[in-house]
Amino acid sequence: MHREQSKELTKQLNIFPPERSPEEALLPYGEDWVGTTNFSLRKPNFVILHHTAQDSLEQTLSTFTLTRTQVSSHYVIGKNGKIYHMLNDYYRAWHAGAGKWGNNTDLNSTSLGIELDNNGVEPFSPVQIESLLQLLKVLKEKYNIPAANFIGHSDIAPARKVDPNIFFPWKLLAEEGFGLWYDEDIFETAAGIEEQMNSIPVPAEDSAETVDSTQTFILGQEKILDVEPEVALRIIGYDTSNLSAAIQAFKLHFVQGEITPELTERDLMILNNLYRKYL
């Protein structure tokens, strides 16, 4: 069935000029078709990571080979680290579904899907992550995929999906060049500034001495974030039409602690540091 589908798609690509629909037939085409010599295959520009949320690798491989399921992925990686390449990278797999990242509303057409055999509530095996890193290195170099374009299913569909789960090592991936991460020294810097400000003597009410307002550091949303949280999330790429879901997706990826729709001071500091990296 895989071979037959591939042949059918190849046949469609080789039809030139393509058949015209009734609407297209009304367009003012020239008398002759002129085929350009300058073209190539489209290349993927995103990698979207998933957990399978199934009971076994065998179940997932079966799911992706049944026509009625209407789901697929380019790669599946087992707990034992074995990589199963299920679809040519240039083909459009059906793994992302309805979702949005930035202005991109058809992630299936621009991405590679990688599924990790994981039921959704368990840590990922070290050998599985090692195989993933090796695969990502090959794909990044082969297709020149930007570091920021390695994302999770929950990032593009925050109201629907939670994969890969809270155990996924996003920080490790970012350290290897797959995805972005925040600068962890921001907490030390903030603590140092707060300590400095606490040591500044408060002038007496009748004193003419004043404190330079540019030195003041007050913890609070309006001081921690340069922009509104919704704006910062949109700059990173999140669809904020459901803001609570977007916040939870952001925290699932970058905070990986208590996944709530509220942003703590620590969350805001992470968000402020990160959105600048995506500018």
VEXTI-514919 format. One line per 8 residues: number of its first residue (from 1); for each residue x, y, z of N, C-alpha, C. Coordinates in Angstrom, 3 decimals, m for minus. Example, Ala and Ser with C-alpha at 12.3 -4.5 7.8 and 13.67 -1.06 7.14 Angstrom:
<sites>
1> 13.190:m5.690:7.800:12.300:m4.500:7.800:13.200:m3.300:7.800 | 12.850:m2.250:7.080:13.670:m1.060:7.140:12.900:0.030:7.870
</sites>
This chain:
<sites>
1> 0.827:m1.200:0.000:0.000:0.000:0.000:0.868:1.260:0.000 | 1.976:1.200:0.753:2.909:2.337:0.780:3.457:2.599:m0.627 | 3.898:1.551:m1.296:4.454:1.704:m2.641:3.422:2.232:m3.630 | 2.189:1.735:m3.532:1.141:2.176:m4.454:0.823:3.664:m4.254 | 0.746:4.079:m2.987:0.482:5.498:m2.699:1.615:6.376:m3.222 | 2.839:5.908:m3.058:3.991:6.666:m3.532:3.973:6.784:m5.059 | 3.627:5.704:m5.724:3.537:5.731:m7.192:2.476:6.714:m7.655 | 1.344:6.746:m6.958:0.249:7.639:m7.341:0.668:9.100:m7.198
9> 1.362:9.405:m6.110:1.831:10.781:m5.917:2.869:11.157:m6.971 | 3.756:10.234:m7.283:4.771:10.488:m8.309:4.106:10.749:m9.654 | 3.065:9.989:m9.942:2.334:10.156:m11.197:1.739:11.571:m11.283 | 1.186:12.044:m10.160:0.600:13.385:m10.154:1.660:14.462:m10.403 | 2.844:14.278:m9.830:3.918:15.253:m10.022:4.389:15.301:m11.468 | 4.294:14.164:m12.153:4.815:14.093:m13.519:3.827:14.590:m14.568 | 2.600:14.889:m14.161:1.614:15.417:m15.110:1.871:16.896:m15.328 | 2.321:17.250:m16.527:2.577:18.658:m16.835:2.254:18.922:m18.301
17> 1.416:19.887:m18.583:0.716:20.743:m17.616:m0.357:19.954:m16.860 | m0.666:20.356:m15.643:m1.685:19.648:m14.865:m3.078:19.873:m15.435 | m3.978:18.975:m15.114:m5.357:19.137:m15.567:m5.981:20.362:m14.901 | m6.788:21.061:m15.662:m7.402:22.288:m15.147:m8.816:22.023:m14.643 | m9.123:22.641:m13.509:m10.492:22.603:m13.001:m11.328:23.571:m13.838 | m12.660:23.479:m13.761:m13.499:24.421:m14.527:m13.180:25.878:m14.206 | m12.882:26.156:m12.952:m12.549:27.541:m12.563:m11.231:27.973:m13.187 | m10.248:27.061:m13.160:m8.941:27.392:m13.742:m9.026:27.590:m15.249
25> m9.933:26.858:m15.901:m10.063:26.958:m17.356:m10.498:28.360:m17.787 | m11.088:29.120:m16.873:m11.556:30.466:m17.192:m10.440:31.511:m17.073 | m9.297:31.121:m16.502:m8.196:32.074:m16.340:m7.536:32.371:m17.680 | m6.986:33.574:m17.850:m6.378:33.965:m19.141:m4.981:33.386:m19.330 | m4.893:32.068:m19.481:m3.602:31.420:m19.697:m3.044:31.778:m21.072 | m1.718:31.744:m21.180:m1.087:31.896:m22.486:m1.319:30.656:m23.334 | m0.980:30.745:m24.620:m1.241:29.633:m25.522:m0.351:28.430:m25.230 | 0.861:28.683:m24.770:1.814:27.594:m24.553:2.220:27.494:m23.080
33> 2.484:26.269:m22.649:3.042:26.033:m21.326:4.559:26.081:m21.443 | 5.180:26.766:m20.526:6.640:26.839:m20.517:7.132:26.311:m19.179 | 7.789:25.174:m19.199:8.262:24.564:m17.955:9.620:25.115:m17.534 | 9.695:25.685:m16.354:10.975:26.197:m15.872:11.933:25.039:m15.582 | 13.218:25.324:m15.676:14.239:24.313:m15.371:14.783:24.485:m13.952 | 14.290:25.490:m13.237:14.848:25.810:m11.917:13.869:25.409:m10.820 | 14.005:24.203:m10.313:13.115:23.759:m9.235:13.739:22.562:m8.525 | 13.221:22.278:m7.365:13.654:21.117:m6.586:12.515:20.728:m5.661
41> 12.724:19.713:m4.845:11.697:19.309:m3.892:11.659:20.280:m2.722 | 10.474:20.446:m2.146:10.358:21.246:m0.934:11.069:20.527:0.216 | 11.634:21.304:1.149:12.348:20.718:2.278:11.644:21.059:3.587 | 11.668:20.154:4.548:11.068:20.453:5.860:11.854:21.531:6.589 | 11.142:22.369:7.325:11.785:23.462:8.049:11.508:23.411:9.551 | 10.691:22.468:9.989:10.389:22.276:11.405:10.518:20.794:11.752 | 10.801:20.524:13.010:10.694:19.163:13.552:9.742:19.234:14.732 | 8.704:18.409:14.701:7.726:18.387:15.789:7.842:17.047:16.509
49> 8.033:17.125:17.822:8.263:15.939:18.639:6.997:15.532:19.388 | 6.782:14.229:19.463:5.575:13.674:20.064:5.940:12.522:21.004 | 5.040:12.206:21.935:5.063:10.872:22.526:3.852:10.122:21.974 | 3.971:8.817:21.889:2.943:8.041:21.187:1.652:7.892:21.974 | 1.736:7.931:23.324:0.558:7.731:24.186:m0.106:6.382:23.902 | 0.721:5.386:23.534:0.204:4.043:23.311:0.972:3.053:24.190 | 0.565:1.799:24.147:1.090:0.810:25.090:2.413:0.191:24.664 | 2.727:0.255:23.371:3.948:m0.390:22.904:4.359:0.167:21.557
57> 5.606:m0.092:21.198:6.109:0.299:19.882:5.322:m0.411:18.787 | 5.055:m1.693:18.996:4.336:m2.475:17.995:2.944:m1.897:17.738 | 2.281:m1.434:18.793:0.954:m0.840:18.624:1.041:0.424:17.772 | 2.052:1.245:18.014:2.207:2.483:17.244:2.504:2.189:15.786 | 3.416:1.257:15.520:3.733:0.912:14.127:2.493:0.395:13.413 | 1.668:m0.357:14.129:0.422:m0.849:13.544:m0.540:0.299:13.271 | m0.666:1.208:14.234:m1.564:2.356:14.080:m1.212:3.167:12.839 | 0.080:3.341:12.597:0.526:4.171:11.476:0.462:3.455:10.129
65> 0.105:2.171:10.137:m0.007:1.456:8.867:m1.445:1.061:8.549 | m2.382:1.529:9.381:m3.802:1.276:9.115:m4.419:2.513:8.472 | m5.004:2.347:7.308:m5.578:3.478:6.580:m6.644:4.204:7.390 | m7.445:3.470:8.132:m8.569:4.076:8.852:m8.130:5.029:9.961 | m6.897:4.902:10.467:m6.470:5.769:11.568:m6.170:7.189:11.110 | m5.742:7.343:9.855:m5.467:8.669:9.282:m4.391:9.440:10.064 | m3.459:8.729:10.674:m2.346:9.375:11.371:m1.039:8.693:10.958 | 0.028:9.464:10.978:1.329:8.921:10.587:2.431:9.824:11.107
73> 3.652:9.389:10.917:4.803:10.171:11.325:5.984:9.747:10.465 | 6.966:10.616:10.340:8.138:10.257:9.541:9.019:9.243:10.262 | 9.158:9.427:11.576:10.021:8.545:12.363:9.323:8.121:13.651 | 9.625:6.917:14.090:9.215:6.432:15.405:10.465:5.873:16.081 | 10.680:6.232:17.345:11.852:5.753:18.073:11.385:4.941:19.273 | 11.840:3.701:19.345:11.451:2.815:20.432:12.217:3.095:21.713 | 11.759:2.514:22.797:12.439:2.666:24.081:13.862:2.107:24.038 | 14.080:1.125:23.140:15.404:0.520:23.008:16.330:1.305:22.092
81> 15.853:2.463:21.614:16.674:3.316:20.774:16.585:3.034:19.288 | 15.863:1.992:18.885:15.732:1.677:17.463:14.879:2.734:16.762 | 15.343:3.168:15.596:14.653:4.199:14.817:13.941:3.546:13.639 | 12.654:3.840:13.499:11.872:3.327:12.380:11.507:4.493:11.470 | 12.067:4.465:10.260:11.791:5.520:9.275:10.561:5.083:8.487 | 9.448:5.770:8.673:8.179:5.312:8.122:7.739:6.040:6.873 | 8.373:7.175:6.580:7.929:7.960:5.427:9.072:8.819:4.910 | 9.176:8.912:3.589:10.160:9.798:2.969:10.036:11.205:3.547
89> 11.151:11.816:3.881:11.139:13.135:4.524:10.446:14.205:3.685 | 10.397:13.997:2.383:9.779:15.010:1.517:8.264:14.847:1.422 | 7.741:13.742:1.917:6.304:13.547:1.923:5.676:14.242:3.138 | 4.404:14.525:3.025:3.650:15.193:4.079:2.982:14.145:4.974 | 3.515:13.953:6.165:2.900:13.020:7.117:1.737:13.703:7.824 | 0.887:12.901:8.432:m0.289:13.421:9.141:m0.065:13.265:10.642 | 0.744:14.133:11.204:1.110:14.012:12.615:0.744:15.247:13.439 | 0.730:16.414:12.811:0.526:17.652:13.567:m0.946:17.975:13.790
97> m1.772:17.706:12.798:m3.188:18.030:12.919:m3.415:19.530:12.942 | m4.567:19.920:13.473:m4.898:21.340:13.563:m3.979:21.989:14.589 | m3.299:23.033:14.171:m2.377:23.713:15.067:m1.838:24.973:14.434 | m1.041:25.706:15.208:m0.512:26.971:14.709:0.798:27.287:15.438 | 1.770:27.770:14.706:3.021:28.241:15.303:3.416:29.503:14.561 | 3.378:30.624:15.250:3.548:31.888:14.551:2.395:32.076:13.587 | 2.698:32.331:12.329:1.659:32.471:11.308:1.451:31.195:10.507 | 2.144:30.134:10.877:2.057:28.878:10.146:0.880:28.065:10.673
105> m0.094:27.832:9.831:m1.289:27.090:10.237:m1.371:25.710:9.577 | m0.328:25.330:8.850:m0.291:23.989:8.236:1.082:23.385:8.514 | 1.285:22.971:9.756:2.589:22.434:10.156:2.898:21.108:9.483 | 1.873:20.337:9.106:2.141:19.084:8.409:2.913:19.311:7.112 | 2.656:20.435:6.457:3.284:20.704:5.165:4.709:21.210:5.276 | 5.127:21.595:6.469:6.454:22.198:6.607:7.338:21.491:7.631 | 6.881:20.344:8.130:7.606:19.745:9.259:7.843:18.247:9.073 | 8.769:17.762:9.886:8.975:16.330:10.076:8.386:15.961:11.433
113> 7.701:14.837:11.503:7.145:14.368:12.761:7.957:13.209:13.311 | 8.326:13.297:14.588:9.062:12.223:15.251:8.282:11.783:16.487 | 7.924:10.511:16.530:7.173:9.951:17.654:8.109:9.123:18.532 | 8.036:9.350:19.845:8.813:8.570:20.802:7.879:7.609:21.533 | 8.236:6.331:21.524:7.416:5.322:22.196:7.384:5.620:23.690 | 6.250:6.130:24.151:6.106:6.567:25.532:4.616:6.715:25.808 | 4.149:6.191:26.936:2.710:6.214:27.205:2.196:7.574:27.662 | 3.101:8.540:27.867:2.679:9.894:28.217:2.821:10.246:29.673
121> 3.079:9.237:30.528:3.190:9.518:31.960:4.456:8.905:32.549 | 5.433:8.626:31.686:6.663:7.990:32.138:7.874:8.717:31.562 | 9.026:8.625:32.233:10.251:9.225:31.687:10.667:8.521:30.394 | 11.462:9.216:29.606:11.994:8.649:28.374:13.301:7.930:28.686 | 13.545:6.818:28.018:14.748:6.056:28.309:15.976:6.784:27.768 | 17.119:6.707:28.455:18.341:7.379:27.991:18.754:6.962:26.590 | 18.645:5.680:26.268:19.056:5.233:24.939:18.114:5.783:23.873 | 16.857:5.964:24.215:15.883:6.543:23.286:16.232:7.996:22.992
129> 16.576:8.747:24.026:16.943:10.152:23.840:18.264:10.268:23.077 | 19.182:9.365:23.327:20.455:9.392:22.593:20.215:9.166:21.099 | 19.351:8.221:20.759:19.013:7.995:19.351:18.326:9.220:18.749 | 17.448:9.840:19.532:16.776:11.052:19.062:17.796:12.142:18.738 | 18.759:12.354:19.630:19.776:13.385:19.406:20.584:13.099:18.137 | 20.924:11.843:17.921:21.667:11.484:16.715:20.843:11.755:15.463 | 19.553:11.409:15.515:18.668:11.645:14.369:18.501:13.141:14.120 | 18.289:13.917:15.183:18.101:15.358:15.022:19.344:16.012:14.423
137> 20.517:15.545:14.796:21.759:16.095:14.246:21.800:15.908:12.738 | 21.424:14.710:12.293:21.401:14.421:10.855:20.384:15.306:10.144 | 19.174:15.401:10.701:18.107:16.178:10.053:18.431:17.667:10.030 | 18.995:18.176:11.116:19.323:19.607:11.179:20.335:19.973:10.113 | 21.363:19.145:9.967:22.398:19.429:8.980:21.890:19.201:7.554 | 21.101:18.163:7.366:20.614:17.812:6.026:19.685:18.871:5.461 | 18.804:19.428:6.331:17.790:20.369:5.849:18.005:21.791:6.357 | 19.105:22.008:7.061:19.435:23.351:7.571:18.278:23.936:8.384
145> 17.791:23.165:9.339:16.652:23.570:10.161:17.132:24.454:11.310 | 16.556:25.646:11.492:16.981:26.537:12.590:16.731:25.908:13.956 | 17.585:26.237:14.915:17.467:25.673:16.262:16.092:25.941:16.873 | 15.539:27.133:16.635:14.253:27.501:17.237:13.095:26.689:16.683 | 13.305:25.960:15.582:12.208:25.245:14.923:12.086:23.790:15.339 | 12.718:23.421:16.450:12.519:22.101:17.037:11.547:22.284:18.205 | 10.319:21.842:18.019:9.250:22.146:18.964:8.429:20.894:19.263 | 7.500:21.027:20.211:6.661:19.905:20.598:5.246:20.033:20.069
153> 4.543:18.911:20.067:3.152:18.906:19.615:2.303:19.848:20.468 | 2.585:19.881:21.764:1.814:20.751:22.655:2.079:22.223:22.370 | 3.239:22.536:21.802:3.540:23.931:21.465:2.630:24.440:20.353 | 2.360:23.595:19.373:1.572:24.039:18.221:0.073:23.826:18.417 | m0.295:22.982:19.375:m1.721:22.708:19.628:m1.982:22.716:21.130 | m1.786:23.860:21.776:m1.840:23.906:23.240:m3.179:23.537:23.856 | m4.252:23.711:23.138:m5.562:23.386:23.700:m5.912:21.914:23.514 | m5.126:21.196:22.696:m5.464:19.800:22.380:m4.444:18.794:22.887
161> m3.163:19.180:22.887:m2.118:18.188:23.086:m1.213:18.512:24.271 | m0.614:17.472:24.850:0.318:17.650:25.964:1.600:16.846:25.725 | 1.870:16.537:24.471:3.073:15.758:24.185:4.132:16.607:23.468 | 5.408:16.276:23.723:5.891:15.235:24.627:5.704:15.660:26.082 | 5.651:14.699:26.979:5.209:14.971:28.344:6.229:15.737:29.185 | 5.881:15.953:30.436:6.672:16.792:31.338:8.072:16.232:31.596 | 8.294:14.952:31.295:9.605:14.342:31.508:10.562:14.566:30.333 | 10.068:15.181:29.260:10.919:15.318:28.072:12.058:16.308:28.336
169> 13.304:15.964:27.990:14.473:16.786:28.331:14.731:17.931:27.350 | 13.861:18.916:27.352:14.016:20.044:26.430:15.329:20.792:26.658 | 15.740:20.913:27.914:16.994:21.624:28.201:18.170:20.918:27.544 | 18.235:19.597:27.656:19.308:18.820:27.037:19.306:19.017:25.529 | 18.132:18.980:24.919:18.059:19.175:23.473:18.579:20.550:23.083 | 18.189:21.567:23.855:18.638:22.932:23.546:20.154:23.050:23.668 | 20.720:22.371:24.643:22.176:22.398:24.805:22.885:21.778:23.602 | 22.187:20.864:22.907:22.758:20.220:21.722:22.385:20.961:20.436
177> 21.631:22.064:20.562:21.295:22.868:19.390:19.933:22.610:18.792 | 19.060:21.927:19.543:17.727:21.599:19.028:16.679:22.247:19.917 | 16.267:23.455:19.573:15.359:24.232:20.407:16.142:25.266:21.198 | 15.402:26.223:21.765:16.018:27.272:22.570:15.700:27.048:24.044 | 16.504:27.650:24.914:16.310:27.538:26.358:16.668:28.868:26.983 | 16.190:29.117:28.186:16.463:30.389:28.845:17.825:30.360:29.530 | 18.360:31.542:29.820:19.632:31.674:30.529:19.379:31.527:32.024 | 19.899:30.483:32.613:19.567:30.190:34.002:20.178:31.176:34.993
185> 21.159:31.964:34.558:21.753:32.942:35.473:20.851:34.155:35.680 | 19.706:34.193:34.994:18.805:35.336:35.201:18.296:35.371:36.640 | 18.185:34.218:37.276:17.694:34.181:38.650:18.743:34.727:39.616 | 20.012:34.403:39.365:21.082:34.925:40.200:21.191:36.429:40.048 | 21.068:36.907:38.794:21.135:38.348:38.535:20.005:39.074:39.247 | 18.790:38.533:39.126:17.636:39.175:39.755:17.785:39.190:41.273 | 18.283:38.065:41.833:18.455:37.998:43.277:19.499:39.010:43.743 | 20.552:39.176:42.935:21.602:40.136:43.282:21.094:41.554:43.265
193> 20.290:41.895:42.272:19.742:43.249:42.170:18.797:43.521:43.338 | 17.958:42.522:43.653:17.006:42.692:44.750:17.763:42.899:46.075 | 18.837:42.120:46.261:19.623:42.256:47.489:20.256:43.631:47.578 | 20.759:44.122:46.431:21.357:45.465:46.390:20.333:46.518:46.767 | 19.138:46.395:46.223:18.117:47.396:46.474:17.654:47.359:47.933 | 17.644:46.158:48.514:17.254:46.057:49.914:18.279:46.701:50.841 | 19.525:46.828:50.355:20.580:47.416:51.187:20.650:48.932:51.068 | 19.885:49.506:50.129:19.875:50.959:49.967:19.071:51.578:51.099
201> 19.675:52.485:51.871:18.937:53.090:52.988:17.756:53.915:52.496 | 16.651:53.798:53.193:15.455:54.561:52.838:15.560:55.929:53.504 | 15.514:57.023:52.738:15.650:58.360:53.326:14.480:58.706:54.242 | 14.780:59.485:55.257:13.731:59.946:56.170:12.760:60.840:55.429 | 11.551:60.923:55.965:10.508:61.705:55.286:10.905:63.153:55.121 | 11.682:63.690:56.079:12.035:65.100:56.008:13.373:65.311:55.314 | 13.923:64.242:54.751:15.221:64.355:54.078:15.018:64.714:52.623 | 15.977:65.482:52.091:15.903:65.871:50.686:16.518:64.800:49.794
209> 17.145:63.781:50.424:17.810:62.724:49.661:16.775:61.865:48.943 | 17.061:61.511:47.705:16.161:60.660:46.922:16.954:59.500:46.342 | 16.242:58.457:45.969:16.859:57.294:45.342:16.595:57.351:43.848 | 17.648:57.137:43.058:17.529:57.154:41.604:16.534:56.076:41.170 | 15.488:56.468:40.474:14.450:55.518:40.092:14.971:54.472:39.123 | 16.044:54.775:38.387:16.583:53.806:37.429:17.243:52.637:38.140 | 17.531:52.784:39.447:18.154:51.702:40.197:17.121:50.819:40.887 | 15.884:51.236:40.866:14.847:50.506:41.588:14.507:49.190:40.881
217> 14.425:48.119:41.641:14.029:46.820:41.108:12.910:46.279:41.970 | 11.704:46.255:41.421:10.529:45.786:42.154:10.002:44.549:41.458 | 9.927:43.439:42.185:9.363:42.236:41.592:7.881:42.459:41.350 | 7.428:42.049:40.195:6.031:42.238:39.822:5.945:42.123:38.315 | 4.803:41.733:37.816:4.676:41.469:36.390:5.090:42.656:35.538 | 4.707:43.848:35.968:4.996:45.017:35.139:6.479:45.351:35.108 | 7.272:44.852:36.069:8.696:45.130:36.104:9.518:43.979:35.537 | 9.004:42.752:35.634:9.762:41.593:35.172:9.696:41.467:33.660
225> 8.539:41.733:33.083:8.332:41.567:31.645:8.418:42.902:30.921 | 9.111:42.902:29.780:9.187:44.105:28.959:7.883:44.358:28.216 | 7.148:43.284:27.928:5.893:43.375:27.176:4.840:42.558:27.919 | 3.602:42.653:27.472:2.543:41.849:28.065:2.824:40.359:27.833 | 2.471:39.495:28.791:2.708:38.058:28.616:2.148:37.505:27.308 | 0.965:37.949:26.935:0.360:37.452:25.698:1.211:37.801:24.492 | 1.772:39.000:24.485:2.631:39.428:23.374:3.903:38.592:23.342 | 4.514:38.388:24.506:5.738:37.591:24.583:5.501:36.169:24.086
233> 4.384:35.583:24.462:4.065:34.225:24.020:3.870:34.174:22.507 | 3.219:35.185:21.947:3.007:35.225:20.499:4.333:35.371:19.762 | 5.257:36.152:20.303:6.562:36.331:19.672:7.309:35.003:19.618 | 7.199:34.213:20.677:7.834:32.895:20.683:7.207:32.002:19.618 | 5.898:32.130:19.414:5.222:31.333:18.395:3.879:30.787:18.814 | 3.531:30.919:20.088:2.307:30.304:20.599:1.047:30.982:20.068 | 0.038:30.163:19.838:m1.294:30.653:19.499:m1.966:31.043:20.808 | m2.214:32.331:21.007:m2.759:32.817:22.277:m4.268:33.053:22.219
241> m4.945:32.491:21.237:m6.401:32.639:21.185:m7.041:32.012:22.428 | m6.395:30.995:22.972:m6.758:30.443:24.284:m5.537:30.685:25.164 | m5.526:31.830:25.846:m4.329:32.262:26.568:m3.949:31.285:27.680 | m4.910:30.776:28.403:m4.611:29.832:29.488:m3.909:28.590:28.944 | m4.399:28.077:27.811:m3.783:26.895:27.208:m2.375:27.210:26.722 | m2.180:28.405:26.166:m0.853:28.802:25.691:0.142:28.888:26.840 | m0.304:29.437:27.972:0.561:29.537:29.153:0.949:28.150:29.643 | m0.020:27.243:29.685:0.275:25.887:30.144:1.236:25.171:29.195
249> 1.070:25.384:27.891:1.982:24.774:26.922:3.389:25.334:27.080 | 3.480:26.633:27.298:4.779:27.272:27.532:5.451:26.674:28.774 | 4.695:26.496:29.848:5.252:25.971:31.085:5.610:24.487:30.946 | 4.837:23.737:30.165:5.147:22.332:29.923:6.501:22.188:29.239 | 6.805:23.125:28.347:8.056:23.074:27.582:9.229:23.661:28.361 | 9.045:24.846:28.935:10.185:25.592:29.466:10.294:25.619:30.994 | 9.213:25.372:31.699:9.244:25.419:33.164:9.277:24.003:33.735 | 8.404:23.148:33.213:8.361:21.731:33.551:8.225:21.500:35.063
257> 7.473:22.372:35.680:7.150:22.204:37.094:5.653:22.073:37.227 | 5.052:22.947:38.010:3.600:22.950:38.163:2.971:23.571:36.922 | 2.236:22.765:36.173:1.664:23.219:34.902:0.283:23.810:35.148 | 0.253:25.090:35.445:m0.993:25.808:35.704:m1.114:26.961:34.709 | m2.307:27.534:34.567:m2.469:28.664:33.641:m2.045:30.003:34.230 | m1.438:29.994:35.413:m0.964:31.240:36.018:0.550:31.343:35.874 | 1.033:32.561:35.669:2.471:32.793:35.537:3.026:33.332:36.855 | 3.944:32.596:37.458:4.598:33.065:38.671:5.697:34.055:38.305
265> 6.317:34.656:39.323:7.419:35.579:39.055:8.550:34.864:38.322 | 8.840:33.644:38.731:9.889:32.863:38.057:9.509:32.600:36.599 | 8.246:32.226:36.349:7.775:31.983:34.987:7.934:33.230:34.133 | 7.604:34.380:34.706:7.692:35.636:33.969:9.137:35.978:33.616 | 10.055:35.684:34.511:11.462:35.934:34.231:11.948:35.044:33.089 | 11.511:33.783:33.098:11.869:32.864:32.015:11.274:33.352:30.695 | 10.005:33.747:30.724:9.325:34.231:29.520:10.009:35.469:28.969 | 10.392:36.385:29.847:11.030:37.622:29.414:12.383:37.345:28.765
273> 13.119:36.396:29.338:14.418:36.044:28.776:14.277:35.341:27.430 | 13.243:34.497:27.320:13.092:33.682:26.115:12.557:34.452:24.908 | 11.567:35.313:25.137:10.933:35.921:23.963:11.940:36.755:23.180 | 12.941:37.301:23.879:13.977:38.074:23.186:14.806:37.201:22.247 | 14.988:35.930:22.624:15.751:35.014:21.788:15.019:34.685:20.486 | 13.679:34.826:20.518:12.879:34.492:19.332:12.630:35.701:18.426 | 13.084:36.867:18.865:12.856:38.073:18.051:13.605:37.972:16.727
</sites>
